[in-house]
C-alpha cells in the first residue's frame, strides 16, 4: 500500500500483484485500488457527513489493472499518478 498524504485527494492507493488465471484467460497483472473518493474516516474532515441511506463521499473508488511483465518485481507508480489526477478532477468538478 502506498500512503500518499499531502494535498492530493487520495489517502492511499493499494497495489497488488495478481498471478492471473490461464484457464480464464486472465494474464498476470497489477491491481491498483484507490482510497479517498469515499468517506474513509466518517468524521467530515474530507467529505460532508452522510447518513446510512446516502453514498459515502462520492460513492465510489477507482480501480485499475495493468498487465504485469515477467521481469517486474514491483508495481509501476505511473498508474497511481493517473488515478490521483482523476481524483483531483472529481474533487474539483
N, C-alpha and C positions, 0 to 999 in steps of 0.2 A: 504494500500500500504506500502510496506517495502522499504524505501530508504536505499541503501546499502553503497554507497560511497567507498572510499579506492581504492586499486589497482585492484580489480576484474573488469571484463569486463561489467557486467550488472549494470546499474544505479539503476534500480528498479525491483521489482517483485510484481505485484498486486496479491492479494489473495482474492478471492470472495467465499462467501457461496452461493451455488445453491441448492434450495429446491428440485430439481428433478421434475419428472413428471411421476406419476404412469401409466397413460394412454399410455405413450410412453415407459414404462419400463426403465426409467432413474432414478436411485437412487439418494438420496441427496448426494452431493459431494462438494469438494473444487475445485475451478478452479484457477490455477496459470498461469500468463501471464508475460513473460519477457519484459524488455525494455532495449535495448542496442546493440542488434545484427544489427538492422537497425540504420540509422543515425538519432538520436534523435534531435541533435542540429543544423545540417545543416551548421556547420561552420568549419569543418575539424579538430576539436580537437580530435576525435576518429577515424573516417573513412575519407578516401580521398573524396573530393567533387566530386559529380557525377551530371550529367545533368538529365533532366526530362525523357530521354529515357533509363536510366540505373537504376539498382537496387539501393536502398538506403542501404548503408553499405553492409552487407552480403545478404540483400534482404529477410530476414525472422526474425521472433521472435520465441521463444519457448513457448509451452503451455503444461499444464499437468492437468489431472483430477484425483482426489483421492477420493475414497468413504469416505463419512462423517459418522462417528459413531454417534449414537444418543446422547451420553454423551459429545461429543466435542463442546466446546463453541468458540474455536479459532483454526485457521488452524495450523497443524503441520509445523514446519520450515524445516524439513529434505528434502522435495521436492525442496525447494529453494536452498539448498546446492547442490543437484544433478544438478539442472539447471545451477547454477554458474559453476560447474565443466564441464558441456557440453559446455558452452560458452567459458571457458578457452581453451578447446581443439580446438574449432573452430577458436578462435583468434590466437592460436599458430601454427595451421597447415594450 
